[in-house]
Amino acid sequence: MDLQFKPEHEAFRRELAEWLQTHLARPWIEELRDPANDPDRLFEIRRRWQAVLNEAGYLGMDWPREWGGRGATAIEKAIYTEETYRADAPPIPNVLGISLLGPALIHHGSEELRRRFIPKMLSGEEIWCQGFSEPDAGSDLAALRTRAEPDGEDFRITGQKVWTTFGLWADWIFVLARTDASDRYGGITFFLVPIHQKGVEVRGIKQISGESEFGEVFFDGAVARREHIVGKIGEGWRIAMTVLSYERGAMSLAYPAQYDGYLEDLVAGCRERGILGRPDVREKLGRLLVDNEVMRANGLRNLAGFASGEKPGPEASIEKLFWSEYAKRLADTALELLGPQAHLVVRSPHSRPGMDWAYEAQWCRAGTIYAGSSEIQRNILSRRVLKLPEAR
Ligand SMILES: Cc1cc2nc3c(=O)[nH]c(=O)nc-3n(C[C@H](O)[C@H](O)[C@H](O)COP(=O)(O)OP(=O)(O)OC[C@H]3O[C@@H](n4cnc5c(N)ncnc54)[C@H](O)[C@@H]3O)c2cc1C
């Protein structure tokens, strides 16, 4: 296994880092951190950042050129995410469209669907949200009950989705809906549905952080056009499962790069509090630093595998489980070590500059739930990687 980057990878990294330094210099970061921001303004800042990235050709990098990509390799894409995380770039608002729906259209969609939806998805003119989870179908997604019934040429959608990220800002939603109640997996179809129509209602869900980043989406006979089905009727489950695997590896180096910055902040905070010399503090920080390097080494190992043509397998759960649980441990340690300082950051005149650890400690819990909870990742690892016997 070769864990070294080639000269062309290093050249790409340098070019990107320089580009980020030029384009991400103030006022982006200042604007993004302005405590006066309301959620709509924040969303618009992110949308503008997405347009800048798109114009420079950094979005959908690994897609074919004819669909706005640049045919980049998995390694270049991983370098892209690593550098944007290291630079603390704003997250793009169309993340679900570009990371999940885009690949679905490229691999399973018709030419017409690609032409109609991909350009506006990349530019951020049309924002997408993902309508998979339901009140009784999360980890067990195939239990979904939202139904799509034929109505002339088209379909009518009825049911409820939940935890829909950016539902309040989205123009379109990609929906898994049941077209055959008697077939658990083969009875699911992948629809593209406009949000702004009679028959769709989005309600924000207030989170512990005070934001409503996600919402509930209610369908009451909403129209879904037949030509807006991705793949064929009954192929929704297969498409949804395969698109999730296309993204594997993209984040391999991003989290360790982001946590480098977080760790720097934590060490600086401990120094300011005069506790950096304490053996118990050094032990905690040392463990976090070492584990971040373990995460980076695992990411490099994954990428080396992809580069040599390995297909992503159930081992991908190691990465998801590790970064999400690590984020919790890091934030909890910061709260413990920085004490009141950790709670007074960012939105107070008494704040020290830097991380908002109190916010991070609340937000990071989400990472252990979305995209397969930690329990589900452990199940995958025990069954499919370690081949342990089923618990009875
Ligand atoms: C920040 C965030 C954003 C999200 N965005 C979206 C989105 O845009 N679109 C969308 O469709 N969904 C979204 N989700 C929903 C997410 O996919 C679900 O929350 C997730 O699949 C878990 O489902 P659930 O919440 O119904 O929990 P459940 O599946 O009800 O799980 C409850 C608990 O039981 C455990 N559990 C469940 N089954 C098992 C099992 N077999 N073995 C052991 N333990 C088990 C789980 O780990 C969990 O601790 C988002 C979630 C979060 C947190």
The ligand as a Gaussian input file, in Angstrom:
#p B3LYP/6-31G(d) Opt

LIG

0 1
 C      -28.345000      16.479000      11.925000
 C      -29.216000      15.484000      11.218000
 C      -29.573000      15.716000       9.914000
 C      -30.395000      14.810000       9.239000
 N      -30.777000      15.104000       7.953000
 C      -31.605000      14.266000       7.309000
 C      -32.074000      14.591000       5.996000
 O      -31.720000      15.633000       5.428000
 N      -32.914000      13.751000       5.393000
 C      -33.313000      12.577000       5.970000
 O      -34.041000      11.828000       5.340000
 N      -32.920000      12.239000       7.234000
 C      -32.078000      13.069000       7.906000
 N      -31.678000      12.772000       9.188000
 C      -32.268000      11.610000       9.857000
 C      -31.303000      10.485000      10.093000
 O      -31.038000       9.802000       8.911000
 C      -31.951000       9.581000      11.168000
 O      -32.008000      10.344000      12.369000
 C      -31.171000       8.321000      11.408000
 O      -31.275000       7.463000      10.314000
 C      -31.662000       7.588000      12.672000
 O      -33.023000       7.370000      12.590000
 P      -34.025000       7.810000      13.770000
 O      -33.700000       9.216000      14.156000
 O      -35.394000       7.480000      13.335000
 O      -33.615000       6.910000      15.003000
 P      -34.008000       5.339000      15.232000
 O      -33.716000       4.573000      13.996000
 O      -35.412000       5.333000      15.765000
 O      -32.997000       4.982000      16.342000
 C      -33.184000       5.323000      17.736000
 C      -32.030000       4.704000      18.517000
 O      -32.076000       3.272000      18.394000
 C      -30.849000       2.787000      17.881000
 N      -31.104000       1.670000      16.968000
 C      -31.989000       1.640000      15.937000
 N      -31.946000       0.440000      15.300000
 C      -30.995000      -0.290000      15.947000
 C      -30.482000      -1.599000      15.759000
 N      -30.920000      -2.401000      14.783000
 N      -29.513000      -2.016000      16.602000
 C      -29.029000      -1.218000      17.599000
 N      -29.500000       0.030000      17.838000
 C      -30.464000       0.496000      17.016000
 C      -30.244000       3.968000      17.123000
 O      -28.831000       3.864000      17.040000
 C      -30.664000       5.137000      17.997000
 O      -29.790000       5.270000      19.088000
 C      -30.850000      13.642000       9.891000
 C      -30.468000      13.401000      11.217000
 C      -29.674000      14.322000      11.883000
 C      -29.289000      14.043000      13.308000

